[in-house]
Amino acid sequence: MRKKKGKGKLVEILSKARFYDDIALYQVSYRDFDNIVTIPLKEFILLSSSFELIPISRIVEIKKGTTVVYSKSTTNS
C-alpha cells in the first residue's frame, strides 16, 4: 500500500520539527469540527496524544515562524 505524497511530506516535516529542529518555532493549524485551530506543535502533539485523538489528516497547515512549510491542498472541495 502506497502513502499519499502529501501525507508523506507532512510526516517528514513533523519528524524534522520534533527531532532535528527547534519544535518551539512551529505552529499547527488543524480542523476541529467547523473551526480551524492554531496552536504550537508541541502542544498539538500533547493534545492529540501523539496523533491518536486528533489524526494527522486534520492538519491543514504548519508554519515555522512566519513561513508556511506545509499547506493541505483544497482542490477536492
N, C-alpha and C positions, 0 to 999 in steps of 0.2 A: 504494500500500500504506500502510495507516494504522499508526501506532505504538500500542502498548498505552498506555493512560493512565498506568498505574503506572510503566512504563519511562520515559516522557517526564518525569515528575516526578523520577525518580531521576537522569536525565541533567541536569536543571535544577539539582538540589541539588549534584551533583558539580561542575558548571561554576561555580556560585556559590562553592563552597568553594575550588576551585583558583585562581580568577582574581579574585574580588572580596572574599574574606573571609580570615581567618587560618586556613590549612589545618591548623595545629597543634592547633586546637580540635576537630577532627573525628576520630572513631573509626569504623571499618568492621567489621561482623561479616559473615562470609561462610561459605558451606558449603565444607568441604574433606573430601570423602567423607562419612563419618558424623558429622563433628565440625563445630562452629561455632567459628571462629577470629575473635578480635577484635584488630585492630591499628590504629595510626594511619593515617589516609587517605594521607598522603604515602608511607608505607612500602608500603601496598597498591598504589598506582599504580606504584611501582618494581618491586615483586614481580610484579605482573601484566603488566609490560611494556606499560603503558597499555591494559590490558584485553584484551590478546591471549592471554596464558597463563591468566589467570583471567577468564572472561567476566563482564560486568556482571550477568548474570542470576543469578549465585551470591550476590550481595549480599542479605543478609536484613535488615540494619538499619544505619542510620547515626545516630550521636549527635554533637551539637555540645555539648561539655561533658557535662552530665548530661541534656540534653533530647534525646529521640528525634525526629529530623527526617524519618526515613524508616523504615518497617517494612513488610516484604513481607507481603502477605495470605496467610494459611494456610487459606483457605476451600476450596481444592481438594485437601485431604488425603484 
